[in-house]
Structures are given as C-alpha cells and as structure tokens.
Amino acid sequence: MGRPLRRSHGSGDEEDQVTGGRGRTRLEGSVCRGCATVAFPPAQTCRRCGGRETTVTELGTQGTLWAHTVQRFPPKSPPYVPPADGFRPFAVGYVELPEGIKIEAILDCDDVDELVAGAPMSLVATEPVPRFAPVRTEEER
Ligand SMILES: [Zn+2]
C-alpha cells in the first residue's frame, strides 16, 4: 500500500523526476483513501470528507482545456518571477484531467486563438507551475 507504481522497462531508468522539457514529466496529486477524491496539489487532508488518509498519486498528463484567459499584466511578484527579457502576456487557464479535477496552469501557445474549450492539452512542465500546451495535430503549420 502506498507503494509507488513500478514499471520495469528494461533500462530501469524510469525515475525521471520533473524535467524541464526532455523526458517524461510527471504530475503528482493525492487521492483520499476514504472517498477517492483526487486533489492537486497533493493534500494531506481531503477537502471533501475531511479524511486524513491520502496517498500521492500520479495524475494524467493529457487533459482538455476547460477555461482560459490571457494575463496581460505582470502578476504580483513574488511569487511571480518575470522572465529575464521582460514580461509578455501569456495564457492561463484550467485543464481538466482524466481524474476529473481541474488544475490551473500556464498555457503555452503561439496564438491564443488556438485555445478553445475542450481542446486536448498535454502537460509540458510542472515547475514552477503546471504548464500545458495544445496537442498538435498531424498537420503542423
Ligand atoms: Zn475523502
């Protein structure tokens, strides 16, 4: 119980922690042992039933866009750290995961117009905050 899922894949080098882009990016949440409510970020106390028995679980990295907006001014800093070359507007929104929860994330895209509710999104990074990008279709532009 509470043991991390182990997948033998030959090399044994499956312990990719969070990577900035290369390799597999993992998103960890928690699941309540009492009522199976999933939370992100991981919570020690279930916000639905108040149970204190939660286990860390790996969340899906593919989701769908639920809602978004464009951040056109720099957020309060700290915690926001502006990029070295200055602030540029970026998209933020909620991505609904297969587990049924919606998580707030920065949305990577070239054109905000490609962000539509229900669009498939893929996790690209988790640090310092979750970051999703639209799933590219076959025809790249
Ligand atoms: Zn619960």
Boltz pocket constraint, residues with backbone or C-beta under 6 A from the ligand:
constraints:
  - pocket:
      binder: B
      contacts: [[A, 32], [A, 33], [A, 34], [A, 35], [A, 36], [A, 37], [A, 46], [A, 47], [A, 48], [A, 49], [A, 50], [A, 51]]
      max_distance: 6.0
